[in-house]
Amino acid sequence: MGDNFDLFFRRKPALMLIALKKVSRAKYGSQLAKEVDCTYSHAVKILQNLEELGLVSFEKKGRVKIIKLTKKGTDVAEHIAAIRKLVA
């Protein structure tokens, strides 16, 4: 992925949505942070914004929060992935 993708999207939030779409099970914030190469605190801030937009939901299991895409989030992630393929 080069500059073409970055031209259309903020890289980290878009990659987080795509990463969540790729897996069948939910992920932890620390896993996502590693996958998109950002700090945990930056990932949490992005995820909070995505939650406000209704794209992800958090489920608390014990001491950890599990992140899942909502239906709306899945739709957006699919569109972003399709655009990513077109501009790659």
OpenMM code with the backbone's topology and positions (N, CA, C; nanometers):
from openmm import Vec3, app, unit

residues = "MET GLY ASP ASN PHE ASP LEU PHE PHE ARG ARG LYS PRO ALA LEU MET LEU ILE ALA LEU LYS LYS VAL SER ARG ALA LYS TYR GLY SER GLN LEU ALA LYS GLU VAL ASP CYS THR TYR SER HIS ALA VAL LYS ILE LEU GLN ASN LEU GLU GLU LEU GLY LEU VAL SER PHE GLU LYS LYS GLY ARG VAL LYS ILE ILE LYS LEU THR LYS LYS GLY THR ASP VAL ALA GLU HIS ILE ALA ALA ILE ARG LYS LEU VAL ALA".split()
positions = [
    Vec3(0.0838, -0.1180, 0.0000),
    Vec3(0.0000, 0.0000, 0.0000),
    Vec3(0.0879, 0.1237, 0.0000),
    Vec3(0.0605, 0.2085, -0.0905),
    Vec3(0.1410, 0.3279, -0.0990),
    Vec3(0.0609, 0.4527, -0.0752),
    Vec3(0.1053, 0.5579, -0.1392),
    Vec3(0.0464, 0.6894, -0.1199),
    Vec3(-0.0978, 0.6982, -0.1682),
    Vec3(-0.1356, 0.6180, -0.2666),
    Vec3(-0.2722, 0.6246, -0.3189),
    Vec3(-0.3751, 0.5970, -0.2106),
    Vec3(-0.3518, 0.4975, -0.1292),
    Vec3(-0.4441, 0.4640, -0.0213),
    Vec3(-0.4493, 0.5775, 0.0805),
    Vec3(-0.3324, 0.6308, 0.1153),
    Vec3(-0.3248, 0.7399, 0.2127),
    Vec3(-0.3925, 0.8671, 0.1625),
    Vec3(-0.4017, 0.8822, 0.0341),
    Vec3(-0.4666, 0.9985, -0.0233),
    Vec3(-0.6150, 1.0025, 0.0124),
    Vec3(-0.6786, 0.8869, 0.0194),
    Vec3(-0.8217, 0.8796, 0.0419),
    Vec3(-0.8623, 0.8580, 0.1873),
    Vec3(-0.7772, 0.7960, 0.2663),
    Vec3(-0.8150, 0.7569, 0.4021),
    Vec3(-0.7088, 0.7939, 0.5040),
    Vec3(-0.7550, 0.8126, 0.6267),
    Vec3(-0.6613, 0.8164, 0.7386),
    Vec3(-0.6183, 0.6716, 0.7592),
    Vec3(-0.4926, 0.6472, 0.7478),
    Vec3(-0.4372, 0.5125, 0.7395),
    Vec3(-0.4741, 0.4222, 0.8578),
    Vec3(-0.4465, 0.4634, 0.9784),
    Vec3(-0.4647, 0.3761, 1.0955),
    Vec3(-0.6117, 0.3368, 1.1182),
    Vec3(-0.7062, 0.4322, 1.1187),
    Vec3(-0.8459, 0.3899, 1.1371),
    Vec3(-0.8945, 0.2958, 1.0267),
    Vec3(-0.8564, 0.3247, 0.9026),
    Vec3(-0.8981, 0.2388, 0.7911),
    Vec3(-0.8402, 0.0990, 0.8070),
    Vec3(-0.7127, 0.0908, 0.8435),
    Vec3(-0.6498, -0.0400, 0.8617),
    Vec3(-0.7092, -0.1165, 0.9791),
    Vec3(-0.7505, -0.0444, 1.0833),
    Vec3(-0.8157, -0.1114, 1.1967),
    Vec3(-0.9469, -0.1756, 1.1543),
    Vec3(-1.0255, -0.1031, 1.0786),
    Vec3(-1.1525, -0.1592, 1.0318),
    Vec3(-1.1288, -0.2816, 0.9437),
    Vec3(-1.0313, -0.2724, 0.8547),
    Vec3(-0.9996, -0.3858, 0.7667),
    Vec3(-0.9502, -0.5046, 0.8493),
    Vec3(-0.8660, -0.4787, 0.9499),
    Vec3(-0.8137, -0.5864, 1.0351),
    Vec3(-0.9265, -0.6546, 1.1118),
    Vec3(-1.0214, -0.5772, 1.1615),
    Vec3(-1.1347, -0.6358, 1.2337),
    Vec3(-1.2244, -0.7160, 1.1401),
    Vec3(-1.2341, -0.6738, 1.0161),
    Vec3(-1.3173, -0.7443, 0.9179),
    Vec3(-1.2564, -0.8794, 0.8797),
    Vec3(-1.1250, -0.8866, 0.8789),
    Vec3(-1.0565, -1.0082, 0.8337),
    Vec3(-1.0740, -1.1272, 0.9270),
    Vec3(-1.0972, -1.1014, 1.0546),
    Vec3(-1.1046, -1.2118, 1.1503),
    Vec3(-1.2492, -1.2445, 1.1840),
    Vec3(-1.2727, -1.3696, 1.2149),
    Vec3(-1.4078, -1.4099, 1.2500),
    Vec3(-1.4368, -1.3842, 1.3978),
    Vec3(-1.3311, -1.3768, 1.4780),
    Vec3(-1.3521, -1.3497, 1.6197),
    Vec3(-1.3061, -1.2084, 1.6535),
    Vec3(-1.3488, -1.1597, 1.7667),
    Vec3(-1.3163, -1.0236, 1.8089),
    Vec3(-1.1699, -1.0144, 1.8510),
    Vec3(-1.1223, -0.8923, 1.8614),
    Vec3(-0.9824, -0.8690, 1.8974),
    Vec3(-0.9728, -0.7784, 2.0182),
    Vec3(-0.8532, -0.7750, 2.0748),
    Vec3(-0.8204, -0.6843, 2.1836),
    Vec3(-0.7557, -0.5595, 2.1248),
    Vec3(-0.7610, -0.4504, 2.1977),
    Vec3(-0.6997, -0.3260, 2.1536),
    Vec3(-0.5507, -0.3386, 2.1301),
    Vec3(-0.4823, -0.4132, 2.2160),
    Vec3(-0.3373, -0.4289, 2.2007),
    Vec3(-0.3030, -0.5054, 2.0730),
    Vec3(-0.3860, -0.6023, 2.0370),
    Vec3(-0.3635, -0.6771, 1.9127),
    Vec3(-0.3783, -0.5856, 1.7919),
    Vec3(-0.4814, -0.5031, 1.7934),
    Vec3(-0.5028, -0.4106, 1.6823),
    Vec3(-0.3896, -0.3098, 1.6716),
    Vec3(-0.3448, -0.2591, 1.7844),
    Vec3(-0.2358, -0.1609, 1.7849),
    Vec3(-0.1115, -0.2196, 1.7169),
    Vec3(-0.0788, -0.3430, 1.7505),
    Vec3(0.0375, -0.4084, 1.6890),
    Vec3(0.0160, -0.4292, 1.5393),
    Vec3(-0.1043, -0.4697, 1.5037),
    Vec3(-0.1336, -0.5005, 1.3642),
    Vec3(-0.1239, -0.3780, 1.2735),
    Vec3(-0.1652, -0.2621, 1.3229),
    Vec3(-0.1614, -0.1415, 1.2400),
    Vec3(-0.0420, -0.0525, 1.2739),
    Vec3(0.0465, -0.1032, 1.3595),
    Vec3(0.1718, -0.0357, 1.3931),
    Vec3(0.1494, 0.1027, 1.4551),
    Vec3(0.0780, 0.1043, 1.5678),
    Vec3(0.0634, 0.2282, 1.6430),
    Vec3(0.0660, 0.1952, 1.7920),
    Vec3(0.0748, 0.2970, 1.8739),
    Vec3(0.0762, 0.2740, 2.0175),
    Vec3(-0.0628, 0.2326, 2.0651),
    Vec3(-0.0655, 0.1697, 2.1807),
    Vec3(-0.1928, 0.1269, 2.2374),
    Vec3(-0.2828, 0.2476, 2.2652),
    Vec3(-0.2255, 0.3547, 2.3200),
    Vec3(-0.3071, 0.4723, 2.3530),
    Vec3(-0.3653, 0.5369, 2.2270),
    Vec3(-0.2890, 0.5381, 2.1183),
    Vec3(-0.3398, 0.5913, 1.9922),
    Vec3(-0.4523, 0.5025, 1.9391),
    Vec3(-0.4344, 0.3721, 1.9504),
    Vec3(-0.5366, 0.2776, 1.9054),
    Vec3(-0.6659, 0.2968, 1.9844),
    Vec3(-0.6551, 0.3165, 2.1152),
    Vec3(-0.7738, 0.3361, 2.1985),
    Vec3(-0.8477, 0.4627, 2.1574),
    Vec3(-0.7744, 0.5683, 2.1303),
    Vec3(-0.8365, 0.6948, 2.0886),
    Vec3(-0.9119, 0.6763, 1.9563),
    Vec3(-0.8495, 0.6082, 1.8613),
    Vec3(-0.9146, 0.5808, 1.7324),
    Vec3(-1.0388, 0.4949, 1.7532),
    Vec3(-1.0263, 0.3921, 1.8365),
    Vec3(-1.1395, 0.3021, 1.8607),
    Vec3(-1.2559, 0.3738, 1.9287),
    Vec3(-1.2261, 0.4680, 2.0154),
    Vec3(-1.3330, 0.5467, 2.0785),
    Vec3(-1.4076, 0.6286, 1.9730),
    Vec3(-1.3334, 0.6862, 1.8792),
    Vec3(-1.3977, 0.7608, 1.7701),
    Vec3(-1.4817, 0.6683, 1.6825),
    Vec3(-1.4309, 0.5502, 1.6544),
    Vec3(-1.5060, 0.4539, 1.5740),
    Vec3(-1.6321, 0.4075, 1.6468),
    Vec3(-1.6242, 0.3976, 1.7791),
    Vec3(-1.7417, 0.3595, 1.8574),
    Vec3(-1.8474, 0.4709, 1.8521),
    Vec3(-1.8032, 0.5955, 1.8611),
    Vec3(-1.8961, 0.7089, 1.8521),
    Vec3(-1.9689, 0.7108, 1.7179),
    Vec3(-1.9016, 0.6657, 1.6137),
    Vec3(-1.9617, 0.6598, 1.4806),
    Vec3(-2.0489, 0.5349, 1.4610),
    Vec3(-2.0492, 0.4472, 1.5610),
    Vec3(-2.1298, 0.3259, 1.5510),
    Vec3(-2.0671, 0.2180, 1.4654),
    Vec3(-1.9344, 0.2229, 1.4486),
    Vec3(-1.8664, 0.1255, 1.3628),
    Vec3(-1.8116, 0.0060, 1.4408),
    Vec3(-1.7803, 0.0261, 1.5679),
    Vec3(-1.7321, -0.0836, 1.6527),
    Vec3(-1.8081, -0.0813, 1.7845),
    Vec3(-1.8057, -0.1956, 1.8507),
    Vec3(-1.8625, -0.2038, 1.9850),
    Vec3(-1.7612, -0.2724, 2.0754),
    Vec3(-1.7681, -0.2393, 2.2019),
    Vec3(-1.6793, -0.2994, 2.3015),
    Vec3(-1.7605, -0.3921, 2.3904),
    Vec3(-1.7017, -0.5049, 2.4212),
    Vec3(-1.7636, -0.6003, 2.5128),
    Vec3(-1.6615, -0.6308, 2.6213),
    Vec3(-1.6989, -0.6058, 2.7441),
    Vec3(-1.6062, -0.6271, 2.8549),
    Vec3(-1.6142, -0.7725, 2.8993),
    Vec3(-1.4987, -0.8379, 2.9000),
    Vec3(-1.4883, -0.9755, 2.9497),
    Vec3(-1.3781, -0.9762, 3.0545),
    Vec3(-1.4200, -0.9765, 3.1788),
    Vec3(-1.3221, -0.9682, 3.2862),
    Vec3(-1.2560, -0.8317, 3.2849),
    Vec3(-1.1239, -0.8308, 3.2746),
    Vec3(-1.0507, -0.7046, 3.2740),
    Vec3(-1.0229, -0.6517, 3.1348),
    Vec3(-1.0566, -0.7268, 3.0339),
    Vec3(-1.0250, -0.6838, 2.8968),
    Vec3(-1.1507, -0.6461, 2.8199),
    Vec3(-1.1317, -0.5569, 2.7258),
    Vec3(-1.2405, -0.5181, 2.6360),
    Vec3(-1.2164, -0.5837, 2.5014),
    Vec3(-1.3186, -0.6480, 2.4511),
    Vec3(-1.3115, -0.7127, 2.3205),
    Vec3(-1.3780, -0.6187, 2.2208),
    Vec3(-1.3174, -0.6028, 2.1046),
    Vec3(-1.3677, -0.5104, 2.0034),
    Vec3(-1.4295, -0.5897, 1.8896),
    Vec3(-1.5491, -0.5506, 1.8522),
    Vec3(-1.6188, -0.6154, 1.7410),
    Vec3(-1.6722, -0.5089, 1.6468),
    Vec3(-1.6761, -0.5428, 1.5193),
    Vec3(-1.7400, -0.4547, 1.4219),
    Vec3(-1.8911, -0.4654, 1.4357),
    Vec3(-1.9584, -0.3546, 1.4221),
    Vec3(-2.1037, -0.3558, 1.4131),
    Vec3(-2.1410, -0.3867, 1.2680),
    Vec3(-2.2677, -0.3993, 1.2407),
    Vec3(-2.3127, -0.4212, 1.1018),
    Vec3(-2.2674, -0.3044, 1.0139),
    Vec3(-2.2866, -0.1831, 1.0648),
    Vec3(-2.2440, -0.0634, 0.9920),
    Vec3(-2.0917, -0.0650, 0.9716),
    Vec3(-2.0179, -0.1048, 1.0737),
    Vec3(-1.8726, -0.1126, 1.0649),
    Vec3(-1.8265, -0.2142, 0.9624),
    Vec3(-1.8960, -0.3273, 0.9564),
    Vec3(-1.8635, -0.4301, 0.8571),
    Vec3(-1.8844, -0.3767, 0.7161),
    Vec3(-1.9954, -0.3067, 0.6958),
    Vec3(-2.0236, -0.2489, 0.5640),
    Vec3(-1.9159, -0.1489, 0.5234),
    Vec3(-1.8785, -0.0606, 0.6156),
    Vec3(-1.7755, 0.0405, 0.5869),
    Vec3(-1.6415, -0.0272, 0.5591),
    Vec3(-1.6057, -0.1280, 0.6402),
    Vec3(-1.4788, -0.1990, 0.6204),
    Vec3(-1.4736, -0.2675, 0.4847),
    Vec3(-1.5852, -0.3251, 0.4414),
    Vec3(-1.5893, -0.3904, 0.3102),
    Vec3(-1.5674, -0.2897, 0.1978),
    Vec3(-1.6262, -0.1727, 0.2111),
    Vec3(-1.6080, -0.0684, 0.1093),
    Vec3(-1.4634, -0.0174, 0.1076),
    Vec3(-1.4067, 0.0015, 0.2253),
    Vec3(-1.2672, 0.0473, 0.2326),
    Vec3(-1.1748, -0.0570, 0.1700),
    Vec3(-1.1979, -0.1845, 0.2014),
    Vec3(-1.1149, -0.2915, 0.1443),
    Vec3(-1.1273, -0.2949, -0.0079),
    Vec3(-1.2471, -0.2732, -0.0599),
    Vec3(-1.2672, -0.2731, -0.2048),
    Vec3(-1.1936, -0.1563, -0.2689),
    Vec3(-1.2004, -0.0389, -0.2086),
    Vec3(-1.1286, 0.0777, -0.2605),
    Vec3(-0.9784, 0.0545, -0.2523),
    Vec3(-0.9339, -0.0072, -0.1441),
    Vec3(-0.7907, -0.0367, -0.1290),
    Vec3(-0.7400, -0.1236, -0.2425),
    Vec3(-0.8202, -0.2212, -0.2842),
    Vec3(-0.7812, -0.3078, -0.3958),
    Vec3(-0.7753, -0.2298, -0.5275),
    Vec3(-0.8695, -0.1374, -0.5453),
    Vec3(-0.8748, -0.0601, -0.6688),
    Vec3(-0.7556, 0.0344, -0.6863),
    Vec3(-0.7083, 0.0926, -0.5772),
    Vec3(-0.6016, 0.1925, -0.5880),
    Vec3(-0.4633, 0.1335, -0.5653),
    Vec3(-0.4572, 0.0054, -0.5315),
    Vec3(-0.3268, -0.0578, -0.5049),
    Vec3(-0.2477, -0.0790, -0.6313),
] * unit.nanometer
topology = app.Topology()
chain = topology.addChain("A")
for resn in residues:
    res = topology.addResidue(resn, chain)
    for name in ("N", "CA", "C"):
        topology.addAtom(name, app.Element.getBySymbol(name[0]), res)
